Amino acid sequence: MHPATPPTTDAPVGRAHRTPLPRRRLLRGLLAVTVAAPLMFGAAACGDDGGGAADPNAPVKLSVFWWGGDARAKLTEDALALYTKKHPNVTFEKTWQANQGYFDKLATLTAGGNPPDLFQIDDNYLAEYAARNTTLDLTSYQESGKLDTSKFPESLWKYGVVDGKLAGLAAGENTQGLVYNKTLLTRHNLPEPTTGMTWEQHIAWAEQVTAKTKVPGTQDPSADYKAFWVWLRQQGKDLYKGKELGFTAEDVTKWFDLWKGARDRKATPSADVIHEGNSSDVTKQLVVTGKSATSWVWANQMPDLKKNTKDELGVIAYPGDPSAQWARASMYWSVFKGSKNKDVAVDVINFLNNDVEAVKLLGTDRGLPSNLDLRRVVSDDTTDPAMKQSIAVEAELTQKFGESPQVPIKGHSKVKSELIKAAENAQYGRATPAEAATQFIEACKSAIA
């Protein structure tokens, strides 16, 4: 989704509606603007080319663009208003919209010569924008302490590094979480799953749950890139290696075979129900619709999941060695490299992550606070039991996290959708695991070319 054309006042802008431009054309334009970046600054930009006005008290208007709903807009606007209260010479031109179409709009703004100074981005596109020289390298600010990451998990800030440059700073942290129905298990005197269970132990546990409760023990995650990624890392592989795939058709076949075995043992639902659970919609996750005892999600989705069920839920790490998981940036803040107010934009990012009042205002809307000290403050303040549980689990896992992988390469979104397609071919029996794996590899090669 994409924002409306940046407004000329400080008032926030709501969702914009337009016909998306063809992606190839957008990216051609994006490439063009990076070449001509010195000539193309947003109307809101002011100050000198050195990164900020020579006079630290000179008026600055900073354009900011993010995606989200009304609640995120209110929280973000409040936090930015707090920055202005502490820095009266800085005001903001705020543009936001829903997620759908946001990146088309971001590309349009950038290609049209009116890019935002500061913008929200995720790991689907960070490497792509960084490769086009659109994002400011934040490394020098980090090294000088102007962008303070000393309280961040190391793997969290490193997940914003692309080709040796810090292209974005995490606006919040997330990690993979296996959510399970505690109420169902307690009712049938069944043990809860635990962090550190092997994949085979998890499937055997799920088989037991199915037999005793008549509810399938686990959602089949073979279409879930998060689960596949963690499993790959436990095998010494990765999703990507440089500009190439980090796995082979043989790896994918083993993954699909693992879950074919689970389906054969009735540890998972039928293919039609698995398909329902393959949706990213929280309300359709099988653990809350009652069609499975577990779902494979992001740990910070616990509060939203809890809103959709009366049952008590638990959350643990994915099966296998938990060091295969990492502190993932739920999303980033990046600065446009050609911004005339880059120093101020970086200071705003630092403020949103490290100012106690700002972090308390923003809460966990963009994930758990990146600053571990302030995360504890937010945890103490929250009255939401599900959020407290999510924070506690991530606090435990932080001690076990491994190194972060490289930021996903161009074509990552397509790779994710092709995994769903290939896995569902295997789930429905339209292809053998080996055939589906071959199809997936070929589709991936095309996606990242």
C-alpha positions in Angstrom: 0.0 0.0 0.0 1.1 3.4 -0.5 0.7 6.8 1.1 -1.0 9.7 -0.3 1.1 12.4 -1.9 2.8 14.0 1.2 0.7 16.7 2.6 1.8 20.3 3.0 0.8 20.5 6.7 1.6 18.6 9.8 -1.7 16.8 9.7 -1.5 13.0 9.2 -2.8 11.5 6.0 -5.0 8.5 6.0 -5.1 5.6 3.5 -4.7 6.5 -0.2 -6.3 4.6 -3.0 -4.8 4.4 -6.5 -4.1 2.0 -9.3 -0.7 0.5 -8.7 2.0 1.1 -11.3 3.6 -2.0 -12.8 6.4 -3.1 -10.5 9.1 -3.2 -13.2 8.3 0.4 -14.1 8.4 1.4 -10.5 11.8 -0.2 -10.0 13.2 1.4 -13.2 12.1 4.7 -11.7 13.7 3.9 -8.4 17.0 3.1 -10.0 16.8 6.4 -11.9 16.2 8.5 -8.9 19.2 7.0 -7.0 21.4 8.1 -9.9 20.0 11.6 -9.8 19.5 11.6 -6.0 21.5 14.8 -5.4 18.9 16.7 -7.5 15.8 15.1 -6.0 14.8 16.0 -2.5 11.3 16.2 -1.1 9.6 19.5 -0.8 9.7 19.2 2.9 13.5 18.9 3.0 15.5 22.0 4.1 18.9 22.8 5.4 22.3 22.2 3.8 23.8 19.2 2.1 26.0 18.4 5.0 23.2 16.4 6.7 21.5 19.2 8.6 21.3 23.0 9.1 24.4 24.7 10.2 22.3 26.4 12.9 21.1 23.7 15.2 18.0 25.8 16.0 17.0 26.5 12.4 13.5 25.2 11.5 13.4 21.7 10.1 10.5 19.9 8.6 11.0 16.2 8.3 8.8 14.0 6.0 8.0 10.6 7.6 6.2 7.7 5.9 5.0 4.5 7.4 2.3 1.8 7.0 -0.2 0.7 9.6 -3.7 1.3 10.9 -5.3 4.1 12.9 -3.9 2.8 16.2 -0.3 2.8 14.9 -0.8 6.3 13.4 -2.0 7.7 16.7 1.0 6.2 18.6 3.5 7.3 16.0 2.0 10.8 15.9 2.2 11.1 19.7 5.8 10.0 19.7 6.7 12.5 17.0 4.9 15.2 18.8 7.0 14.4 21.9 10.1 14.8 19.8 8.9 18.2 18.6 8.2 19.2 22.3 11.8 18.4 23.1 13.1 19.9 19.8 10.7 22.8 19.0 12.5 23.6 15.7 11.7 20.2 14.3 8.2 19.5 12.9 7.0 16.6 10.8 5.1 16.0 7.5 3.4 12.7 8.3 2.1 10.3 5.7 0.8 6.8 6.4 -1.5 4.2 5.0 -2.4 0.5 5.2 0.2 -2.1 4.3 -1.3 -3.1 1.0 0.3 -1.1 -1.7 2.7 0.7 0.6 5.8 -0.3 -1.2 4.4 0.6 -4.6 3.7 4.1 -3.2 7.2 4.3 -1.6 8.7 3.4 -5.0 6.5 6.1 -6.7 7.5 8.7 -4.2 11.2 7.9 -4.6 11.0 7.7 -8.4 9.0 10.9 -8.5 11.6 13.0 -6.8 9.7 13.5 -3.6 11.0 10.7 -1.3 10.4 10.9 2.5 13.3 11.7 4.7 12.5 8.9 7.1 10.5 5.8 6.1 9.4 2.4 7.5 10.6 -0.7 5.6 10.7 -4.4 6.2 13.1 -7.3 5.4 11.2 -8.0 2.1 12.6 -4.9 0.6 15.5 -3.5 2.7 18.2 -5.2 0.6 16.6 -4.1 -2.6 16.5 -0.5 -1.6 20.0 -0.6 -0.1 21.3 -2.2 -3.3 19.9 0.8 -5.3 21.8 3.2 -3.0 18.5 4.6 -1.7 19.1 4.1 2.0 21.6 6.1 4.1 24.4 4.0 5.6 23.9 4.5 9.4 27.2 2.9 10.4 29.0 6.2 11.1 26.2 7.3 13.3 26.2 4.0 15.2 30.0 4.2 15.7 29.8 7.8 17.0 27.1 6.9 19.4 24.6 9.2 17.8 22.6 6.1 17.0 22.8 4.1 20.2 22.5 0.3 19.7 24.4 -0.6 22.9 21.2 -1.9 24.5 20.1 -3.9 21.4 20.6 -7.6 21.0 23.5 -7.8 18.6 21.7 -10.0 16.2 18.9 -7.5 16.0 20.8 -4.5 14.8 23.0 -6.7 12.6 19.9 -7.9 10.8 19.8 -4.4 9.2 23.2 -4.7 7.7 23.3 -5.1 3.9 26.6 -5.5 2.1 28.5 -4.1 5.1 26.3 -1.1 5.5 23.7 -0.5 8.2 20.7 0.2 5.9 18.0 0.3 8.5 17.5 0.1 12.3 15.0 -2.2 13.9 11.9 -0.4 15.0 11.1 -3.5 17.1 12.0 -7.1 17.7 10.3 -10.3 16.8 11.1 -14.0 16.6 9.4 -17.2 15.6 7.0 -18.7 18.1 5.1 -22.0 18.3 1.8 -21.2 20.0 -0.2 -24.0 21.5 -3.6 -24.5 23.2 -2.9 -24.9 26.9 -6.6 -25.3 27.8 -7.0 -28.3 25.4 -3.9 -30.0 26.7 -4.8 -29.5 30.4 -8.4 -30.8 29.7 -6.9 -34.1 28.4 -4.0 -34.4 30.8 -1.5 -34.0 28.1 2.0 -32.5 28.5 2.8 -29.1 27.0 5.5 -28.9 24.3 8.8 -27.5 25.4 11.6 -25.5 23.8 14.3 -27.8 22.7 12.1 -30.7 21.5 13.4 -32.2 18.3 11.3 -32.0 15.2 10.6 -35.7 15.5 9.7 -35.4 19.1 7.3 -32.5 18.2 5.6 -34.7 15.6 5.3 -37.6 18.0 3.8 -35.3 20.6 1.3 -34.0 18.0 0.4 -37.5 17.0 -0.4 -38.2 20.7 -2.5 -35.1 20.9 -4.5 -36.0 17.8 -5.2 -39.5 19.2 -6.4 -38.3 22.6 -8.2 -35.1 21.8 -9.4 -35.7 18.2 -8.0 -32.3 17.4 -4.9 -32.4 15.0 -1.8 -31.9 17.2 0.0 -29.5 14.9 -0.4 -27.3 11.9 1.7 -28.6 9.0 4.3 -25.7 8.6 5.9 -27.0 5.4 4.5 -24.0 3.6 5.8 -21.6 6.3 9.0 -19.9 5.3 9.8 -19.1 9.0 9.8 -22.7 10.0 11.7 -23.8 6.9 14.3 -21.1 7.6 14.8 -22.2 11.2 15.0 -25.8 10.1 17.6 -25.0 7.4 19.8 -23.1 9.9 19.7 -26.2 12.2 21.1 -28.2 9.3 24.0 -25.8 8.8 22.2 -24.2 5.8 20.4 -20.9 5.3 17.6 -19.3 3.2 20.1 -17.2 1.3 23.9 -17.2 0.7 25.1 -14.0 -0.9 22.9 -13.4 -3.9 22.0 -17.1 -4.3 19.7 -19.6 -2.5 21.3 -21.1 0.6 19.7 -24.5 0.1 19.2 -27.3 -2.5 16.4 -29.3 -3.9 17.6 -32.2 -1.7 17.1 -30.0 1.4 13.6 -29.0 0.3 12.7 -32.7 -0.4 13.8 -33.6 3.2 11.6 -30.8 4.6 8.6 -31.9 2.6 9.2 -35.5 3.4 9.3 -34.7 7.1 5.8 -33.3 6.9 4.4 -35.9 4.6 5.3 -38.4 7.4 3.5 -36.2 9.9 0.4 -36.1 7.7 0.5 -39.8 7.3 0.6 -40.3 11.0 -2.4 -38.0 11.5 -0.3 -35.5 13.5 -1.6 -32.7 11.3 -5.0 -31.7 9.8 -6.1 -32.5 6.3 -4.8 -30.6 3.3 -7.9 -28.4 3.1 -7.6 -27.3 6.8 -3.8 -26.9 6.4 -4.6 -24.5 3.5 -6.8 -22.4 5.9 -3.9 -22.2 8.3 -1.4 -21.1 5.7 -3.1 -17.7 5.7 -1.1 -14.9 7.4 -4.4 -13.7 8.9 -4.2 -14.0 12.7 -7.9 -14.8 12.9 -7.5 -17.8 10.7 -4.7 -19.5 12.6 -5.7 -23.0 13.5 -4.8 -22.7 17.1 -7.6 -20.1 17.6 -10.1 -21.6 15.2 -9.9 -24.9 17.1 -8.7 -26.9 14.2 -5.2 -27.6 15.5 -3.4 -27.6 18.9 -0.6 -25.4 17.5 0.2 -22.7 15.0 3.5 -21.4 13.7 3.6 -17.6 14.2 5.6 -14.6 15.3 5.9 -14.5 19.1 4.6 -11.0 19.4 1.3 -12.0 17.7 0.2 -13.6 21.0 -2.0 -10.7 22.1 -3.9 -10.7 18.8 -4.2 -14.5 18.8 -5.6 -14.3 22.4 -8.3 -11.9 21.3 -9.7 -14.6 19.0 -10.0 -17.5 21.5 -11.3 -18.0 25.0 -8.7 -20.7 25.6 -5.4 -20.1 27.3 -2.4 -20.2 25.0 1.3 -20.9 25.5 4.2 -20.1 23.3 7.7 -21.6 22.9 10.5 -21.6 20.4 10.2 -23.7 17.2 11.5 -27.3 17.6 15.2 -28.1 17.4 18.1 -26.0 18.6 16.7 -22.6 19.6 20.0 -20.9 18.6 18.8 -21.2 15.0 16.4 -18.4 15.8 17.5 -14.8 16.0 16.3 -11.4 17.1 14.5 -10.4 13.9 13.6 -6.8 13.1 9.9 -6.8 12.8 10.4 -3.7 10.6 13.0 -0.9 10.2 13.4 2.8 10.1 15.5 3.9 7.2 16.7 7.4 6.0 16.7 8.5 2.4 20.4 8.9 1.4 19.7 12.2 -0.4 17.8 13.8 2.5 19.0 17.3 3.4 18.1 16.5 7.0 19.8 13.2 7.4 21.3 14.1 10.8 17.9 15.0 12.2 16.3 12.0 10.7 18.9 9.7 12.4 18.3 11.5 15.7 14.6 10.8 15.4 15.3 7.1 14.9 17.5 7.2 18.0 14.8 8.9 19.9 12.1 6.5 18.9 14.2 3.6 20.1 16.0 5.0 23.1 13.9 7.7 24.7 12.0 6.1 27.6 8.9 8.3 27.1 8.7 7.6 23.4 9.2 3.9 23.8 6.5 3.7 26.5 4.2 5.6 24.1 4.9 3.3 21.2 4.7 0.1 23.3 4.8 -3.1 21.3 2.9 -1.9 18.2 5.9 -2.5 16.0 7.2 -5.5 18.0 9.0 -5.7 21.3 11.2 -2.6 22.0 14.7 -3.0 20.6 16.3 -1.5 23.7 16.4 -4.3 26.2 16.4 -2.0 29.2 13.3 -0.2 27.9 11.7 -3.5 27.0 11.7 -4.3 30.7 10.1 -1.0 31.4 7.3 -1.7 28.9 6.8 -5.2 30.2 6.4 -3.8 33.8 3.9 -1.3 32.6 1.7 -3.5 30.4 -1.4 -5.1 31.8 -1.9 -7.5 28.9 -1.1 -11.0 30.2 -0.5 -12.3 26.6 2.0 -9.5 25.9 3.8 -10.1 29.2 4.0 -13.8 28.2 5.3 -12.9 24.8 8.0 -10.6 26.2 9.0 -13.2 28.8 9.5 -15.8 26.1 11.6 -13.5 24.0 13.6 -12.5 27.1 14.4 -16.2 27.7 15.2 -16.8 24.0 17.4 -13.7 23.8 20.0 -15.7 25.8 19.8 -18.5 23.3 19.6 -16.6 20.0 22.2 -17.3 17.4 23.8 -14.9 14.9 21.4 -13.2 12.6 21.2 -14.4 8.9 21.8 -12.0 6.1 18.9 -9.7 5.2 16.8 -11.5 2.5 17.7 -10.7 -1.1 15.6 -9.2 -3.9 12.7 -11.6 -4.7 12.2 -12.7 -1.1 8.4 -12.1 -1.2 8.1 -14.3 -4.4 10.2 -17.0 -2.7 7.8 -17.1 0.2 4.7 -17.3 -2.0 6.4 -20.1 -4.2 7.1 -22.1 -1.0 3.3 -22.1 -0.2 2.5 -23.1 -3.7 5.0 -26.0 -3.8 4.2 -27.2 -0.2 0.5 -27.3 -1.0 1.2 -29.3 -4.1 2.8 -31.9 -1.8 0.1 -31.6 0.8 -2.7 -32.2 -1.6 -0.8 -35.0 -3.3 -0.5 -33.2 -6.6 3.2 -33.8 -6.5 5.6 -36.0 -4.6 7.9 -34.1 -2.1 10.8 -34.5 -4.6 8.7 -33.1 -7.5 7.4 -30.2 -5.4 11.0 -29.4 -4.3 12.2 -29.3 -7.8 9.3 -27.0 -8.8 10.1 -24.7 -5.9 13.8 -24.5 -6.7 13.1 -23.5 -10.3 10.6 -20.9 -9.2 13.0 -19.5 -6.7 15.8 -19.1 -9.2 13.5 -17.2 -11.4 12.3 -15.0 -8.5 15.8 -13.9 -7.4 17.3 -13.5 -10.9 
